[in-house]
Amino acid sequence: MNFWKSIWQPAYAQLLMISFLLGMTAALFSGVERALSSAEASLRPSLQVTLVLPSSFSDAQADVFSSALRSQDPDILSTVFVSRQEALEQAQKDPVLAKSIMLLKENPLPSSILLRYDDRAWLERSEPAETLKPSADIQEILWDPRARSTFRSLHQWRVWIFRLSGLCAAMLIVWSFFGIYRFLSLRSSFSRLILTLSIGLCGAAAAAGVWFFTLQNLGADAALYRPRGLSVFPLLIGAAAGIGFFGLGARCEN
């Protein structure tokens, strides 16, 4: 069967356009998911809880207290103790703060503990450090609500994209079963199956190529939306579309 002759027939031309559109949609979803994932990763350094310790705490006491915190909450990934001297050295790196600190005779900064929590704590809890409350051992609990709100929004968009992609993939898989059934049970032409599969892959590959080169010409920022690994996902979608089209039993002239 002549591939180039068949591809211009109306039914196969429709398959080419359908697989191109499906491949473009798959590339778009994959690229947006990658951009959202990168945005989440860039926000994670801001997702930390600072426990301000009383000035009466010695560095040795604070260090022991820091080690005990992880056993109290399984969602705590790490604890970093920052002594008063380390806090002073960090503050002196800021020119504005350094001038103010120089006017004081004593170090005004307290020691603190920086907590890193699992994503689950930021997504599911009303407050990430809800298991900890200000007490004689904790003077104040500080964290950034705006960073948490942005992180939650990005994660919800990622979940929405995953669910929609999963639904579309499931529908295409069911559609492709018609083609598999026709080939196995009705003993249909193997060459026609290969033809529709090839056209589906060509349309999806063209979509992935257009998406890739369009983003490449838009600059470094647009590269975030490039599918991972110039993704196999659009090609799988194109293959499923080709097999599904074969299952519809479209009759094209040779």
Secondary structure in CASP SS format (residue, H / E / C, confidence):
PFRMAT SS
TARGET T0000
AUTHOR 0000-0000-0000
METHOD secondary structure of the structure
MODEL  1
M C 1.00
N C 1.00
F H 1.00
W H 1.00
K H 1.00
S H 1.00
I C 1.00
W C 1.00
Q C 1.00
P H 1.00
A H 1.00
Y H 1.00
A H 1.00
Q H 1.00
L H 1.00
L H 1.00
M H 1.00
I H 1.00
S H 1.00
F H 1.00
L H 1.00
L H 1.00
G H 1.00
M H 1.00
T H 1.00
A H 1.00
A H 1.00
L H 1.00
F H 1.00
S H 1.00
G H 1.00
V H 1.00
E H 1.00
R H 1.00
A H 1.00
L H 1.00
S H 1.00
S H 1.00
A H 1.00
E H 1.00
A H 1.00
S H 1.00
L H 1.00
R H 1.00
P H 1.00
S H 1.00
L C 1.00
Q C 1.00
V E 1.00
T E 1.00
L E 1.00
V E 1.00
L C 1.00
P C 1.00
S C 1.00
S C 1.00
F C 1.00
S C 1.00
D H 1.00
A H 1.00
Q H 1.00
A H 1.00
D H 1.00
V H 1.00
F H 1.00
S H 1.00
S H 1.00
A H 1.00
L H 1.00
R H 1.00
S H 1.00
Q H 1.00
D C 1.00
P C 1.00
D C 1.00
I E 1.00
L E 1.00
S E 1.00
T E 1.00
V E 1.00
F E 1.00
V E 1.00
S C 1.00
R H 1.00
Q H 1.00
E H 1.00
A H 1.00
L H 1.00
E H 1.00
Q H 1.00
A H 1.00
Q C 1.00
K C 1.00
D C 1.00
P H 1.00
V H 1.00
L H 1.00
A H 1.00
K H 1.00
S H 1.00
I H 1.00
M H 1.00
L C 1.00
L C 1.00
K C 1.00
E C 1.00
N C 1.00
P C 1.00
L C 1.00
P C 1.00
S C 1.00
S E 1.00
I E 1.00
L E 1.00
L E 1.00
R E 1.00
Y E 1.00
D C 1.00
D H 1.00
R H 1.00
A H 1.00
W H 1.00
L H 1.00
E H 1.00
R C 1.00
S C 1.00
E C 1.00
P C 1.00
A C 1.00
E C 1.00
T C 1.00
L C 1.00
K C 1.00
P C 1.00
S C 1.00
A C 1.00
D C 1.00
I C 1.00
Q C 1.00
E E 1.00
I E 1.00
L E 1.00
W C 1.00
D C 1.00
P H 1.00
R H 1.00
A H 1.00
R H 1.00
S H 1.00
T H 1.00
F H 1.00
R H 1.00
S H 1.00
L H 1.00
H H 1.00
Q H 1.00
W H 1.00
R H 1.00
V H 1.00
W H 1.00
I H 1.00
F H 1.00
R H 1.00
L H 1.00
S H 1.00
G H 1.00
L H 1.00
C H 1.00
A H 1.00
A H 1.00
M H 1.00
L H 1.00
I H 1.00
V H 1.00
W H 1.00
S H 1.00
F H 1.00
F H 1.00
G H 1.00
I H 1.00
Y H 1.00
R H 1.00
F H 1.00
L H 1.00
S H 1.00
L C 1.00
R C 1.00
S C 1.00
S C 1.00
F H 1.00
S H 1.00
R H 1.00
L H 1.00
I H 1.00
L H 1.00
T H 1.00
L H 1.00
S H 1.00
I H 1.00
G H 1.00
L H 1.00
C H 1.00
G H 1.00
A H 1.00
A H 1.00
A H 1.00
A H 1.00
A H 1.00
G H 1.00
V H 1.00
W H 1.00
F H 1.00
F H 1.00
T H 1.00
L H 1.00
Q H 1.00
N C 1.00
L C 1.00
G C 1.00
A C 1.00
D H 1.00
A H 1.00
A H 1.00
L H 1.00
Y H 1.00
R C 1.00
P C 1.00
R H 1.00
G H 1.00
L H 1.00
S C 1.00
V C 1.00
F H 1.00
P H 1.00
L H 1.00
L H 1.00
I H 1.00
G H 1.00
A H 1.00
A H 1.00
A H 1.00
G H 1.00
I H 1.00
G H 1.00
F H 1.00
F H 1.00
G H 1.00
L C 1.00
G C 1.00
A C 1.00
R C 1.00
C C 1.00
E C 1.00
N C 1.00
END
